[in-house]
Structures are given as C-alpha cells and as structure tokens.
Amino acid sequence: MQHSARRDIYVVLGILAGFLVPALGARIRHQRQYRTPPNTGLLLTGGRRPASIGEGIHDIEKALQAVLLRARSDSTADDAAISDNVEVLFEITEEMFGKIKDFHSQQQALLESECKLLSGCTTTMRGNIRLAALSNQVLKAKTTQHGSCRKEEATLAAQQDQCLVLQGAQQKLKDAACSALADYEAEVGQEARHQAAMDKLPGEDTETYLDRLGRRYCDKGGLLYEFNQKQEACANATSSVGDTAVGCTATGTAHGAKKATCDSVQREMAEAACDQVSMETEACRTYGTCRVQTFQAYKLTKVSSDSDAKDRQAEWKVLMRIDCMLEAISENPKKIDEEAIKECKNLTQFSSDHLKMNYTCNTDKVPCSVTQTYPGTTLYTNLLKDLPPTAPAMPVQRCTGVAPSDVRKPVEDGGTAAQYKYYRLNVPKGSSSQKFLCIAEWAMYRDGEKINTPATECGVGPCTRVSSTMPKWATSYAFDNNLGQDHAWCANMTYGWISYEFALPMPVDRMQVNFWKPAYAVNGTWTVDASRDGRNWATLRSIVVGNGKDNRRLGTYDYDVTGLRAAEIAPGKTANFTLEVWTSPKLGAATATGAEYQMNVGGEWTKKDILCYMAQRGQPCKKQMELDAWPSQVRLIARGGGRWGIAKALLTKQGGQARLLLDSPDGQPYAVGNRFWLDGAVKSMAVMSLAVPQAASKIGLSPMSPRIATSLCKCGMSINRGIDYVYVDGVDVTSKVTGDLSNWGVRHELTFQCGRSTVLAVSGSGAGCNGGGFALKCTSTDKASPWHELIADRSWKAFGGQCVNPPCRYTKGFKNTIKGTPAGWYLPSFDDSGWKNAAKGHTNYVQATVGTPWDICSPDGPGWLFRSAVHRTK
C-alpha cells in the first residue's frame, strides 16, 4: 500500500515534469547552498518560462500540498516516499530558479540590444553630420580662398584699367601727332607752291639764291626739317600705343584667367555648401525615421520587460516560499514544523531585487540641425558680401533638390501644425498640364520627422484614395520612397486628386511633393487640403506652378502647412449608417473599379456616391453616411465597365442594428445574370438592386434586436501581438478599450453592459499558436452571471487566416484585415457553427499579462477572429 501511494505521487510529479520520475537514490540535502540545476526541460519545455503564478508554479504548489497532506496524515507516513518527492520538487524548483535567471538575462540582453539599435541611430546621425562637417571645412577654406582670389582679381582689374587708360591717352597723342603730320604734308606738299619759290629773284646773285633756298628747305626750321620732326613724332606715338596695347592684352588675359579661377573657387564653395545641407538634411531625416522606429521598439520592449520583471519577481518569491517549505518538510518528514511552514509563507522576507531590470539607456532625442548657409539663403549671401566692387561674385544658383529657405522656416510663435484625419493634393481641371497627372512621391512630416504612410487602398485608415488611377501606375507608388524612372501614381486624366486618411487625426507641419516629369505636373493653381470627415475640405496651401517648368522629377516642392485652425473646417454631419459590402473569395471577384451606391429613403433616391474604388478578394468595402431613416432599397452601380463579385452586403445603423441585404459566404462563380455579380459591360448586370428587410418585431428577441443586458462587466484582455477590433453585440467598441492595442504587454480593459445573450467578438493577430495567443478574463457586478470570473477558453469559436497585404503589422493605429473574413462575423445573429473551437495556445505571454492560466488561438493563421460562447450556454 505504501509503495502504491509512493508510485502515485511519482506519477503526478512525472506528469508535471514531462516524464515519469524514477525514485532518486540521493537523500535529503540539508543546509542547501547553490545547486547546479539538472540539464532537463522540467516544466519549462520549449525554453519558455512559466506563467506569472500560473500553471507551472500552480502545479508545483499542488504537488507540495499533496506532500504536506501526506506528511500530516494520521496514518503511518512513508518517509522514503515523502523524501523522494521532496527531492524531486527541489530539483524542479531549482530548475525554475535557473530558468527565471536565464530569462531575466535574456530580457536584459534584449532590452540592451534595442537600446543599442536606438543609440545606433544617434551614432549614425553623428557620423553623417561629421561627414557633412568636412564639407563645411571645405566651404570655410574655399570661402577664404575665394575672398583672396577676388582681391587678386580686383588688383588685376585695376592694372588693366590703368593700362587701358594709358593706352587711351597714348592713342590720343598718336592721333594728334599723325594728324599734324598729315596736315603739314598737305600744306607743304603742293608742287605749285614750291615752283614760285624756286624762281630766282631779280638782281639776286647765285650765292644769295642758294642761301635762300637752303634756309627754306634744309636748315633747322625749314620745311624738310619740320616734316622730319612731325614724321618722327607720329612714328613714336604709334610705337608707344602698340607697346601699351601688348601690355594691356597681357593684363587682360591675366585678369580673365584670375576671374575664371575665382569663379571656379566660388562653384566649389557652393558645391561644398550644397553637399553640407544635403548631407545634414538626409542625416536628420534618416535619424528621425530611425529613432521613431527603434524608440517605439525600445518602449514596447521596456513595457514588456517591466511586466515580465514583475512576473519574474513574483515567481521568484513564490519559488523561494516553496523552497523554504520544502526545507522545513525535509528536516523531519514525520513531524512538520508548522511554525516554520507559517514563516515560509511570509513573502516579504524574500528579496527579488536582483531580478529588477537595469535601465541605463539614454532615450533623449538628440538635436539634429541643418545648416542654413547654402546658396539661396541670407547667410550664404553674406559670405559673398564684402568682395571688391571690381571683382564681384557670380550669380548664385540654388542647390538642386533643396527647398528654398522661405519654405523651410520653422513654425512661427502661435502657429500650430495642421491636425486632421484626411489630407489631399488637388489639381483642378483648369490647371491641367500637357499629359496625365503623375506624382512620384508625397511625404508628410511632423516635427522634422517623416510620418509613416503605408499605402493601402481604403477600407479602414491609414489608407489612400484617388480620383482615378492608370493601370500599372499604382497609388502606392506615391508613398514608397522610390523616384524610379517609371515609378509614380498617375491619374487617367490630366487633373485629379490623391488623398490620405490616417487612422487618427495626425499633426502635419510640412509636406514634400515630387511630380514625376514636367509634362505630367501642374500648369496653374493647385491646393493642399485637409478634412476631419473626408467630406468637408479646407485649403492649407494654394500653390501656383507655371507650365511644369520647375517640376523636375528630382526637384522637391517643400511646403509649410501650419497655422490652419480646426474651426475653419465645417464639422459636417454625423454618419449614422454604414453600408458594408464584402468581396467574394472566388477567383476573379476582385474589383479594380469599385462601385457607386444609392439609397431609396422615403421614395426618393439619394445622389450617387462612391462606395469604394477597388477591393481585393475577401475584403470589405465600407461607407459611412447619414440617412434620415432606414432605406427601402440599396443600389450598387458598376463603375468604369468593371466587374465585382459580391459575397455579402450589410446595412448597419449606429447602435448595432443590422440588416442583411445579400448573403453568399462562399461566393459564387461569374455567370451572366448572377445576382451576386456586378458587370458594367453587361447592361442587365450593371446595377444591383437590394431590398432592405423590414425591422424585426419588438416582441421577443430576434437576431437583430437589441440584446438583453442585466449587469456591468469588466474584462481584461490582450493578444500577442495586437488587438485590431472589439465588438459587443455587433457594436464597434474598440475606441473604449484602454491602452495602446498594438502593445500586447499591457492588460487592456473594457467595461460594458452584459447578460447571458451578450456576444463579445475580438479580432487581432500574432505569429500563430507557436508565437502568440489571446487571453481574456472578466468579472461582473452580478456574481451569478456567466460572465463573472469568465476566462476565454476552448469553448470560444475562432477563425484564422492570413492578413490582407501580409505580413500582419503591429504598429500603433494600424488595423489588420483578415483574408476571407466572413461578412458580419461580429454580429449576434452570425452563425459561427461552421467555425472551429479555439485551440489552447503554446505560449505563456499574454496569460501572464492578463492573469489567466492559458491563452487561446487558431492554428489556421496569424490573423484571428474570436467569438464568445456565453450566449450558447443554457
């Protein structure tokens, strides 16, 4: 009998440990110091630590209670059996001590690695700034060289001016001397004039005659003498002018060469300044993006580490209590020291400070400034200000791709960033360019950091909408940081608009817009607009661009959009109805053109409006609107000759009342006349008319009538890695759930009216059952309610699938959509009998966060839909 009891306890312990534990020959070791843990996977299979006061420790405590019960029994206790079981529990406990230390070290290492990545952003930025500083050194050297060069140029300019002045004076002297020679020659060179002089005068003897002729022609002052003098003066003046001209040419050549040298130095100076501003701008932009991503990762890891550290400390103290009680039992298995056992239960005596996380990471944002000394700015112009007037600088050319300083100015005092959910670039028809409208890149910034704008077609923000799209020129190309040759969004007209919807209002203080090519840009006025509801728009900036001449593909328009106040945008009406149309999962059911819709309210049709522009297979299109009452009919109208296969259509009124218009969950193949298909090319299928069912009877509880609530429930929940949507009785209550839903390390809480008929539906995503799970625990003000002390378990229904545009994303504000999601899956009336029951998760993460003994999942994908089971119980 004693051997049988001992074997039974070993079987229990063997199950706890993961295998049958043989009787250990080693006896009790008193006064235990440090013990090397055995190399086994006891309790922590898969390398994962146990839950916080969860299954692992809970099972050990149950085994310990069994040992205590056995030792306290009035029957003759089997000392050997008790000792052997105590020994096994010692081994398991020590194994868990080691695991907790290991996981603490791993978490500390992970935190430090995230910190290293965060610090790496700063290190990289500073390295790039240092490289930019080399350009600044070049700028300073070239600025000094340029000043000296211009002074030398001015000296040569002065020398050339002096030479030219001298040459001018000498030219005047030459002109005068040669003119005097010409005049004299004309005067004395006439033959007739000398004939009379050559005649001998009456009574004049020969000597006198010859003396007279000699004095007239040959002596000093004579005609020949004077002629020779004037001729020599002209020749000398001409020679002087020629010599000076040679000198001036040399001086002019030297001046021209020096000016060319100085111009080259100025170009090198501008190049260095442009290099510096470009490098610093890119360094700060890259740092901003890097820091946002790594800081977010660090914060998430820190939050998780904080939670894990508390769990580890609690686990450690409980294990210390267990170890203490095992020591007390091992002292004398026949007679338990109850005082010692009682003392062991005092957790305050056990220290777990060594398991606190060591936070040494410097998370402060490092200032990153961009020089304002580059061509086009006042500071750069000042570098060229004190030059000699005779050696001025060349005209300044702006840096390619760098915005002018007048649009890079910071927000003025009192100015605030625009903060709206919707932003739009709008090019009206009157501003059409030569060809289609094409935008290569549209970037938005907040406090100098680029905002992440994932480009997904609109269903739920963040997403994009456009007036039209040319095939192969996708909307996403405007948001992918790619200025490739054939990489831009293009409308199928010469004008149009592109808008971006954020999940929540987003502060934006700066925008950059790159048109693709000049012929595909704007010729006239276009606007940057904003809206709170997507219907009422106000203009943030109005921009005039002439004929696309300045719209080079690599040139960036950089606009300050601060200062617009919220009051300037009309609030619009409040949407009270939602039309939800789901694409069929069948091949070919996707639509690239979408559809328009109309509602028949009170016998009158509303104006046509866009339901959506495109939808992939298994995706929903949702449109919110305001109607005065339930419509009697809904029209879906094909756009642009396109086709669309539809699985389900729902019309929901605010408050959760829904009416099913069309239902074929598995979809139907295309066939002419099929009422589940729109086809703009087939007249009979271009419009789908759907009757809206009458309201359910107020007598009794119908699937669509308000649910019965009898108490107030409060539920804590988390999904590793994030919650996307939460519904109570078909009403979206996601906004009422506390905390950042992308942070699985935080217990998210929801308070709502609940009863036996209440249906709770939750969607989220993780990494499959091996990497994540969903945990939920509720309490109710009605202690008899099935919601009181409820824990989500395998009775819940679960649907699994891949995320649309995989992989699933876990950034704050982003909402994943699961491929193949059944229409109306969150409604109380939805039939989930075809869904599988939830599976038990393989991890211990979120259950530690929420405080449950397990988590649940679906093995069919990283994306999950869960529905509660309370309404199915009796």
ChimeraX attribute file (.defattr): number of C-alpha atoms within 10 A of each C-alpha:
attribute: neighborCount
match mode: 1-to-1
recipient: residues
	/A:1	7
	/A:2	13
	/A:3	10
	/A:4	10
	/A:5	13
	/A:6	18
	/A:7	17
	/A:8	12
	/A:9	20
	/A:10	22
	/A:11	16
	/A:12	17
	/A:13	21
	/A:14	16
	/A:15	15
	/A:16	19
	/A:17	22
	/A:18	14
	/A:19	14
	/A:20	14
	/A:21	18
	/A:22	12
	/A:23	15
	/A:24	11
	/A:25	8
	/A:26	9
	/A:27	12
	/A:28	15
	/A:29	12
	/A:30	10
	/A:31	7
	/A:32	9
	/A:33	7
	/A:34	6
	/A:35	11
	/A:36	10
	/A:37	16
	/A:38	12
	/A:39	7
	/A:40	13
	/A:41	17
	/A:42	22
	/A:43	24
	/A:44	18
	/A:45	12
	/A:46	9
	/A:47	12
	/A:48	16
	/A:49	21
	/A:50	24
	/A:51	26
	/A:52	28
	/A:53	21
	/A:54	18
	/A:55	17
	/A:56	20
	/A:57	21
	/A:58	16
	/A:59	18
	/A:60	20
	/A:61	17
	/A:62	12
	/A:63	20
	/A:64	19
	/A:65	12
	/A:66	16
	/A:67	22
	/A:68	18
	/A:69	11
	/A:70	21
	/A:71	23
	/A:72	15
	/A:73	11
	/A:74	8
	/A:75	8
	/A:76	11
	/A:77	15
	/A:78	17
	/A:79	17
	/A:80	15
	/A:81	23
	/A:82	22
	/A:83	23
	/A:84	22
	/A:85	24
	/A:86	25
	/A:87	22
	/A:88	20
	/A:89	22
	/A:90	20
	/A:91	18
	/A:92	24
	/A:93	23
	/A:94	21
	/A:95	21
	/A:96	24
	/A:97	17
	/A:98	16
	/A:99	21
	/A:100	22
	/A:101	16
	/A:102	14
	/A:103	18
	/A:104	22
	/A:105	14
	/A:106	12
	/A:107	20
	/A:108	21
	/A:109	12
	/A:110	16
	/A:111	25
	/A:112	19
	/A:113	13
	/A:114	22
	/A:115	24
	/A:116	17
	/A:117	19
	/A:118	24
	/A:119	19
	/A:120	16
	/A:121	25
	/A:122	22
	/A:123	14
	/A:124	15
	/A:125	23
	/A:126	18
	/A:127	13
	/A:128	20
	/A:129	23
	/A:130	15
	/A:131	16
	/A:132	25
	/A:133	18
	/A:134	15
	/A:135	21
	/A:136	21
	/A:137	14
	/A:138	18
	/A:139	26
	/A:140	16
	/A:141	13
	/A:142	21
	/A:143	19
	/A:144	14
	/A:145	16
	/A:146	26
	/A:147	23
	/A:148	14
	/A:149	22
	/A:150	26
	/A:151	20
	/A:152	18
	/A:153	25
	/A:154	21
	/A:155	16
	/A:156	22
	/A:157	22
	/A:158	16
	/A:159	16
	/A:160	21
	/A:161	15
	/A:162	13
	/A:163	20
	/A:164	19
	/A:165	13
	/A:166	16
	/A:167	21
	/A:168	15
	/A:169	13
	/A:170	20
	/A:171	19
	/A:172	14
	/A:173	19
	/A:174	21
	/A:175	15
	/A:176	15
	/A:177	21
	/A:178	21
	/A:179	14
	/A:180	17
	/A:181	21
	/A:182	15
	/A:183	13
	/A:184	16
	/A:185	16
	/A:186	10
	/A:187	10
	/A:188	14
	/A:189	13
	/A:190	10
	/A:191	8
	/A:192	9
	/A:193	11
	/A:194	11
	/A:195	9
	/A:196	10
	/A:197	12
	/A:198	12
	/A:199	9
	/A:200	15
	/A:201	11
	/A:202	6
	/A:203	8
	/A:204	10
	/A:205	10
	/A:206	10
	/A:207	8
	/A:208	13
	/A:209	15
	/A:210	14
	/A:211	12
	/A:212	15
	/A:213	15
	/A:214	14
	/A:215	13
	/A:216	16
	/A:217	15
	/A:218	15
	/A:219	14
	/A:220	12
	/A:221	13
	/A:222	14
	/A:223	19
	/A:224	15
	/A:225	15
	/A:226	18
	/A:227	20
	/A:228	11
	/A:229	13
	/A:230	21
	/A:231	18
	/A:232	15
	/A:233	18
	/A:234	20
	/A:235	13
	/A:236	16
	/A:237	20
	/A:238	18
	/A:239	13
	/A:240	15
	/A:241	20
	/A:242	15
	/A:243	12
	/A:244	18
	/A:245	19
	/A:246	13
	/A:247	16
	/A:248	21
	/A:249	14
	/A:250	13
	/A:251	20
	/A:252	19
	/A:253	14
	/A:254	16
	/A:255	22
	/A:256	15
	/A:257	13
	/A:258	20
	/A:259	23
	/A:260	13
	/A:261	16
	/A:262	26
	/A:263	18
	/A:264	14
	/A:265	22
	/A:266	24
	/A:267	17
	/A:268	17
	/A:269	25
	/A:270	23
	/A:271	17
	/A:272	23
	/A:273	26
	/A:274	25
	/A:275	21
	/A:276	29
	/A:277	25
	/A:278	20
	/A:279	21
	/A:280	24
	/A:281	20
	/A:282	16
	/A:283	24
	/A:284	24
	/A:285	18
	/A:286	18
	/A:287	26
	/A:288	23
	/A:289	17
	/A:290	20
	/A:291	23
	/A:292	19
	/A:293	16
	/A:294	19
	/A:295	21
	/A:296	16
	/A:297	18
	/A:298	25
	/A:299	16
	/A:300	19
	/A:301	21
	/A:302	23
	/A:303	16
	/A:304	20
	/A:305	22
	/A:306	16
	/A:307	17
	/A:308	24
	/A:309	23
	/A:310	17
	/A:311	21
	/A:312	26
	/A:313	21
	/A:314	17
	/A:315	23
	/A:316	24
	/A:317	20
	/A:318	22
	/A:319	22
	/A:320	22
	/A:321	20
	/A:322	22
	/A:323	19
	/A:324	18
	/A:325	24
	/A:326	24
	/A:327	22
	/A:328	20
	/A:329	24
	/A:330	22
	/A:331	17
	/A:332	13
	/A:333	23
	/A:334	17
	/A:335	12
	/A:336	17
	/A:337	14
	/A:338	12
	/A:339	9
	/A:340	14
	/A:341	18
	/A:342	10
	/A:343	13
	/A:344	22
	/A:345	16
	/A:346	12
	/A:347	15
	/A:348	9
	/A:349	12
	/A:350	16
	/A:351	12
	/A:352	17
	/A:353	9
	/A:354	10
	/A:355	21
	/A:356	16
	/A:357	18
	/A:358	10
	/A:359	11
	/A:360	9
	/A:361	14
	/A:362	11
	/A:363	13
	/A:364	8
	/A:365	12
	/A:366	14
	/A:367	7
	/A:368	17
	/A:369	13
	/A:370	16
	/A:371	16
	/A:372	16
	/A:373	21
	/A:374	29
	/A:375	22
	/A:376	18
	/A:377	14
	/A:378	12
	/A:379	14
	/A:380	16
	/A:381	14
	/A:382	10
	/A:383	16
	/A:384	17
	/A:385	13
	/A:386	9
	/A:387	17
	/A:388	16
	/A:389	11
	/A:390	14
	/A:391	21
	/A:392	19
	/A:393	19
	/A:394	13
	/A:395	6
	/A:396	15
	/A:397	11
	/A:398	15
	/A:399	19
	/A:400	12
	/A:401	15
	/A:402	20
	/A:403	17
	/A:404	16
	/A:405	15
	/A:406	12
	/A:407	13
	/A:408	14
	/A:409	10
	/A:410	14
	/A:411	16
	/A:412	9
	/A:413	6
	/A:414	6
	/A:415	14
	/A:416	16
	/A:417	20
	/A:418	23
	/A:419	22
	/A:420	21
	/A:421	20
	/A:422	26
	/A:423	27
	/A:424	23
	/A:425	21
	/A:426	21
	/A:427	23
	/A:428	17
	/A:429	16
	/A:430	13
	/A:431	21
	/A:432	24
	/A:433	22
	/A:434	15
	/A:435	16
	/A:436	19
	/A:437	28
	/A:438	29
	/A:439	27
	/A:440	28
	/A:441	24
	/A:442	21
	/A:443	18
	/A:444	22
	/A:445	20
	/A:446	16
	/A:447	14
	/A:448	18
	/A:449	19
	/A:450	20
	/A:451	17
	/A:452	15
	/A:453	19
	/A:454	16
	/A:455	20
	/A:456	18
	/A:457	21
	/A:458	20
	/A:459	21
	/A:460	19
	/A:461	20
	/A:462	22
	/A:463	20
	/A:464	25
	/A:465	21
	/A:466	20
	/A:467	15
	/A:468	18
	/A:469	22
	/A:470	15
	/A:471	11
	/A:472	12
	/A:473	19
	/A:474	15
	/A:475	25
	/A:476	20
	/A:477	22
	/A:478	28
	/A:479	21
	/A:480	17
	/A:481	13
	/A:482	13
	/A:483	18
	/A:484	12
	/A:485	10
	/A:486	12
	/A:487	21
	/A:488	27
	/A:489	27
	/A:490	31
	/A:491	24
	/A:492	17
	/A:493	17
	/A:494	22
	/A:495	26
	/A:496	22
	/A:497	19
	/A:498	22
	/A:499	19
	/A:500	25
	/A:501	27
	/A:502	19
	/A:503	16
	/A:504	15
	/A:505	14
	/A:506	18
	/A:507	18
	/A:508	23
	/A:509	22
	/A:510	24
	/A:511	18
	/A:512	17
	/A:513	20
	/A:514	23
	/A:515	29
	/A:516	27
	/A:517	23
	/A:518	20
	/A:519	21
	/A:520	25
	/A:521	31
	/A:522	33
	/A:523	24
	/A:524	18
	/A:525	17
	/A:526	23
	/A:527	18
	/A:528	21
	/A:529	20
	/A:530	29
	/A:531	24
	/A:532	21
	/A:533	18
	/A:534	16
	/A:535	12
	/A:536	15
	/A:537	20
	/A:538	18
	/A:539	19
	/A:540	20
	/A:541	17
	/A:542	11
	/A:543	13
	/A:544	13
	/A:545	15
	/A:546	14
	/A:547	18
	/A:548	19
	/A:549	13
	/A:550	16
	/A:551	23
	/A:552	19
	/A:553	21
	/A:554	17
	/A:555	19
	/A:556	20
	/A:557	20
	/A:558	21
	/A:559	21
	/A:560	21
	/A:561	25
	/A:562	20
	/A:563	16
	/A:564	18
	/A:565	13
	/A:566	15
	/A:567	7
	/A:568	11
	/A:569	17
	/A:570	14
	/A:571	14
	/A:572	13
	/A:573	11
	/A:574	11
	/A:575	14
	/A:576	15
	/A:577	22
	/A:578	18
	/A:579	21
	/A:580	21
	/A:581	25
	/A:582	29
	/A:583	30
	/A:584	31
	/A:585	24
	/A:586	17
	/A:587	12
	/A:588	14
	/A:589	24
	/A:590	22
	/A:591	22
	/A:592	18
	/A:593	20
	/A:594	23
	/A:595	29
	/A:596	18
	/A:597	21
	/A:598	20
	/A:599	23
	/A:600	19
	/A:601	16
	/A:602	12
	/A:603	10
	/A:604	11
	/A:605	14
	/A:606	14
	/A:607	10
	/A:608	14
	/A:609	14
	/A:610	14
	/A:611	20
	/A:612	23
	/A:613	21
	/A:614	20
	/A:615	25
	/A:616	21
	/A:617	22
	/A:618	26
	/A:619	25
	/A:620	28
	/A:621	21
	/A:622	18
	/A:623	19
	/A:624	16
	/A:625	12
	/A:626	12
	/A:627	17
	/A:628	9
	/A:629	12
	/A:630	19
	/A:631	21
	/A:632	16
	/A:633	18
	/A:634	22
	/A:635	18
	/A:636	22
	/A:637	23
	/A:638	25
	/A:639	23
	/A:640	13
	/A:641	15
	/A:642	19
	/A:643	25
	/A:644	27
	/A:645	28
	/A:646	30
	/A:647	27
	/A:648	23
	/A:649	24
	/A:650	20
	/A:651	24
	/A:652	20
	/A:653	21
	/A:654	12
	/A:655	13
	/A:656	20
	/A:657	19
	/A:658	25
	/A:659	21
	/A:660	18
	/A:661	19
	/A:662	20
	/A:663	15
	/A:664	15
	/A:665	18
	/A:666	15
	/A:667	21
	/A:668	19
	/A:669	15
	/A:670	19
	/A:671	10
	/A:672	11
	/A:673	12
	/A:674	14
	/A:675	18
	/A:676	23
	/A:677	26
	/A:678	31
	/A:679	25
	/A:680	20
	/A:681	14
	/A:682	15
	/A:683	10
	/A:684	14
	/A:685	20
	/A:686	19
	/A:687	21
	/A:688	17
	/A:689	16
	/A:690	17
	/A:691	14
	/A:692	19
	/A:693	15
	/A:694	10
	/A:695	13
	/A:696	14
	/A:697	10
	/A:698	9
	/A:699	7
	/A:700	8
	/A:701	13
	/A:702	14
	/A:703	15
	/A:704	20
	/A:705	19
	/A:706	16
	/A:707	21
	/A:708	14
	/A:709	14
	/A:710	16
	/A:711	17
	/A:712	17
	/A:713	20
	/A:714	17
	/A:715	22
	/A:716	22
	/A:717	28
	/A:718	29
	/A:719	34
	/A:720	27
	/A:721	27
	/A:722	29
	/A:723	28
	/A:724	22
	/A:725	20
	/A:726	22
	/A:727	19
	/A:728	21
	/A:729	25
	/A:730	26
	/A:731	20
	/A:732	17
	/A:733	15
	/A:734	16
	/A:735	11
	/A:736	13
	/A:737	18
	/A:738	15
	/A:739	13
	/A:740	16
	/A:741	29
	/A:742	24
	/A:743	23
	/A:744	28
	/A:745	27
	/A:746	22
	/A:747	24
	/A:748	22
	/A:749	18
	/A:750	17
	/A:751	17
	/A:752	16
	/A:753	17
	/A:754	25
	/A:755	21
	/A:756	19
	/A:757	18
	/A:758	24
	/A:759	22
	/A:760	21
	/A:761	24
	/A:762	22
	/A:763	25
	/A:764	30
	/A:765	32
	/A:766	24
	/A:767	16
	/A:768	23
	/A:769	22
	/A:770	13
	/A:771	16
	/A:772	26
	/A:773	33
	/A:774	34
	/A:775	29
	/A:776	25
	/A:777	21
	/A:778	19
	/A:779	19
	/A:780	23
	/A:781	15
	/A:782	15
	/A:783	11
	/A:784	9
	/A:785	19
	/A:786	18
	/A:787	24
	/A:788	19
	/A:789	13
	/A:790	16
	/A:791	21
	/A:792	22
	/A:793	23
	/A:794	18
	/A:795	17
	/A:796	21
	/A:797	23
	/A:798	25
	/A:799	26
	/A:800	26
	/A:801	20
	/A:802	21
	/A:803	21
	/A:804	18
	/A:805	13
	/A:806	12
	/A:807	12
	/A:808	22
	/A:809	16
	/A:810	21
	/A:811	18
	/A:812	13
	/A:813	15
	/A:814	22
	/A:815	24
	/A:816	25
	/A:817	26
	/A:818	26
	/A:819	21
	/A:820	22
	/A:821	23
	/A:822	24
	/A:823	25
	/A:824	22
	/A:825	17
	/A:826	26
	/A:827	22
	/A:828	28
	/A:829	16
	/A:830	15
	/A:831	11
	/A:832	16
	/A:833	8
	/A:834	8
	/A:835	14
	/A:836	16
	/A:837	21
	/A:838	25
	/A:839	19
	/A:840	17
	/A:841	23
	/A:842	18
	/A:843	22
	/A:844	23
	/A:845	29
	/A:846	28
	/A:847	27
	/A:848	24
	/A:849	25
	/A:850	26
	/A:851	20
	/A:852	24
	/A:853	19
	/A:854	25
	/A:855	31
	/A:856	28
	/A:857	35
	/A:858	26
	/A:859	20
	/A:860	15
	/A:861	19
	/A:862	26
	/A:863	29
	/A:864	30
	/A:865	25
	/A:866	26
	/A:867	26
	/A:868	18
	/A:869	19
	/A:870	19
	/A:871	14
	/A:872	12
	/A:873	9
	/A:874	6
